Amino acid sequence: LQFYRCQACLKARMVNEGKSLSEALLSAKAEGRLTVGVYECAKIMNVDPDRVSFCLLATDDFGCDIALQIHFTLIQAFCFDNDISIVRVNDLKRLNALVGTKGQLEDAHCVLITNPAEDSWEDPALEKLHLFCEESRSYNEWVPEITLPER
């Protein structure tokens, strides 16, 4: 019973973590620490995985896209192997609104947040997300889903 109560608490937190995710994305975008697009993210991960702090996968509309499913599987494995926190969101349109440029639709199926400069302070929203991912893994939820808040 305790396990199920904790699972229910975790699912309730997924909604609350959406605000932290939005804040982290907007902060990273303003600081130029955001990479958007499956292929662009794969390049960054291949060249310098230590720069990657957080990975986000949008999963709402790729149902029959086998290539995208394969990319997601490889990205998830890479994140696990390199201790990169990873989450899913189920609203690509809302994610696009956060990370895209005005009037331009981005390929936001995969988004990376890279580490801030060494001399800058840590992003509290990003730290909260890392803790959420760590807690999720303790409940065997390896890629938790976060609901982005309505704008």
C-alpha positions in Angstrom: 0.0 0.0 0.0 2.9 2.4 0.8 4.3 1.9 -2.7 1.0 2.8 -4.3 0.6 5.9 -2.2 4.1 7.0 -3.1 3.4 6.4 -6.8 0.2 8.6 -6.5 2.3 11.3 -4.8 4.9 11.1 -7.6 2.2 11.4 -10.3 0.7 14.5 -8.5 4.2 16.0 -8.4 4.6 15.5 -12.2 2.1 18.3 -12.7 3.8 20.5 -10.2 7.2 19.9 -11.8 5.8 21.3 -15.1 6.2 24.8 -13.7 9.9 24.1 -12.8 10.4 22.6 -16.3 8.9 25.7 -17.9 11.2 27.9 -15.8 14.3 25.9 -16.6 13.5 25.9 -20.3 12.9 29.6 -20.5 16.1 30.3 -18.5 18.2 28.0 -20.7 16.7 29.6 -23.8 17.5 33.1 -22.6 21.1 32.0 -21.7 21.7 30.2 -25.0 21.9 26.8 -23.3 19.1 25.1 -25.2 19.4 22.6 -28.1 16.2 21.7 -29.9 15.8 18.9 -32.4 16.6 15.2 -32.4 19.6 15.4 -34.8 21.0 18.6 -33.1 20.7 17.0 -29.7 22.4 13.8 -30.9 25.4 15.9 -32.2 25.8 17.7 -28.9 25.6 14.3 -27.0 28.1 12.8 -29.3 30.6 15.6 -29.2 30.5 16.6 -25.5 28.1 14.6 -23.3 29.5 16.3 -20.1 28.0 19.6 -21.2 24.5 18.1 -21.2 22.6 18.6 -18.0 19.0 17.6 -18.8 17.1 15.9 -21.6 13.5 16.2 -22.6 11.5 14.0 -25.0 8.1 15.0 -26.4 6.0 11.9 -27.0 2.6 13.0 -28.2 2.5 12.5 -31.9 5.1 10.0 -33.1 2.8 6.9 -32.9 3.8 5.4 -36.2 7.2 7.0 -36.7 9.5 4.1 -36.2 12.7 6.2 -36.9 11.7 8.6 -34.1 11.0 5.7 -31.7 14.4 4.3 -32.4 16.1 7.7 -31.8 14.2 8.0 -28.5 15.4 4.6 -27.4 19.0 5.4 -28.3 18.8 8.9 -26.6 17.3 7.3 -23.4 20.1 4.7 -23.3 22.7 7.4 -23.8 21.2 9.5 -21.0 21.2 6.5 -18.6 24.8 5.7 -19.4 25.9 9.3 -18.9 23.8 10.1 -15.8 21.8 12.7 -17.6 18.4 13.4 -16.1 15.6 12.7 -18.7 11.8 13.3 -18.7 9.0 13.1 -21.2 6.2 15.6 -21.9 3.1 14.7 -23.8 2.3 18.1 -25.4 4.5 18.9 -28.3 2.6 22.0 -29.2 3.0 23.5 -25.7 6.7 22.6 -25.7 7.1 24.2 -29.1 5.6 27.4 -27.7 8.2 27.4 -25.0 11.3 26.6 -26.9 10.5 27.7 -30.5 11.3 31.1 -32.0 8.5 33.4 -32.8 6.6 32.3 -35.9 8.8 29.2 -36.4 7.9 25.7 -35.5 10.8 23.8 -34.0 11.4 20.0 -34.0 11.0 19.9 -30.3 10.8 16.1 -30.0 14.1 16.3 -28.2 15.4 19.2 -26.2 18.6 19.4 -24.2 19.6 21.9 -21.5 23.4 22.3 -21.3 25.3 23.2 -18.2 25.6 26.8 -17.2 29.1 28.4 -17.3 31.3 27.2 -14.5 31.3 30.5 -12.7 27.5 31.0 -12.7 25.1 29.9 -10.1 23.0 26.8 -10.4 19.5 27.0 -11.8 17.1 26.2 -8.9 14.4 25.0 -11.3 16.8 22.6 -12.9 18.0 21.4 -9.5 14.4 20.6 -8.5 14.0 18.6 -11.8 17.1 16.6 -11.1 15.8 15.7 -7.7 12.4 14.7 -9.2 14.2 12.4 -11.7 16.3 10.9 -8.9 13.2 10.2 -6.8 11.3 8.8 -9.8 14.1 6.3 -10.5 13.8 5.1 -6.9 10.3 4.1 -7.8 11.5 2.4 -11.0 10.1 5.2 -13.2 13.1 5.7 -15.4 11.7 8.3 -17.7 9.0 10.2 -15.8 6.4 12.2 -17.5 5.8 15.9 -16.7 2.8 17.9 -17.6 3.6 21.4 -18.8 1.3 24.1 -17.3 -1.3 25.9 -19.4 -0.1 29.3 -20.6 
